[in-house]
Amino acid sequence: MSTNAEVQKMGAENALATIRKFSRRVQGTGLVKLVRNRRYFKRDTSKIVKKKRALKLIKRRADFRQKVKEGKISDTPVRHSFRGQNQKESTQPARLGEGTPIAR
């Protein structure tokens, strides 16, 4: 397996910037992550463990569906917006100290 990551110096770009650009390009290919994962031998999971995991997942899904039917939980999870996107402006001004963690 070979992966090529080529970077050329642009204009008045210094050597450090070129090295940084190369590092980003290599990380973008996923090569570093792949090599670190293969660093140590990792045994495959056994059939019994896979079956137990699958059965646990099936049971968890069935419990979830049952709770939705009973009305104990909502079917669709509440999603929070990112950094001000789709946020409605509150009519009341924020009070001092609101939303800040309490130091212990």
Secondary structure, DSSP 8 states (H G I E B T S, - for coil): ----------TT--HHHHHHHHHHHHHHHTHHHHHHHTSS------HHHHHHHHHHHHHHHHHHHHHHHHTSS-SS-----STTTT----SS---TTTT-----
